[in-house]
Amino acid sequence: MRRAGYPETFSAGLITAVGAIDIIIPPSIPMIVYGAAASELVPRLYAAGILPGLLIAAMQNRTIDGMTGGFSIFTTFKYFDVAKGLTQLPGSFLVATALVNRKWMQSLGPDLEAMVRDESRRAEALFSTFGVEDVRRIAATWKKNGGEIISFSPADHQGFLKEVTASAAAILNANPQFREDYQALQAAAKKNRR
């Protein structure tokens, strides 16, 4: 929206108004305004907004028994109003990574490259701490609103991870680029696992 020349206060207000809607089922006036202001296709925004509302409706009338998603989605969209049990799957945290091209880093020169690496390490420490605290906060919100968090037994935890790892490997190994990336991530995880 900045590129389109809108002032930051207008952009922030519009994003806040759009984000404040619990479940967006079309038509939604703020979504239309946001789409026009941000040069986004309104039908695409509608499509993105329909699914959460349909999922909640399907859970309310018992068409579906459950769904999977990021932990924060369930409190943000107030799923505790329709489903009290939330099963936390082992290894189901979203991990956001930042990858930087080595050639680009080297093009910065030694001093600037060192600065970028130092700042990245500081940011990593901040975000890894925030992530753990955020999961605790989300769990507390879920429980405060009458929800229950269900955890796997240690044996089921290991069994789940074994099945998912085997399935993921089969899918990722089918594509040469995915396989190469997956193997690089596995090697880095093995090297850095504590």
ABEGO torsion letter per residue (X at the ends): XAAAGBBAAAAAAAAAAAAABABBBOBBAAAAAAAAAAGBBAAAAAAAAAAAAAAAAAAAAGABABBBBBAAAAAAAGAAAABABBBBBBGABBBBBBBBBAAAAAAAEAAAAAAAAAAAAAAAAAAAAAAAAAAAAAAAAAAAAGBBBBBBBAAAAAAAAAAAAAAAAAAAAABAAAAAAAAAAAAAAAAABX
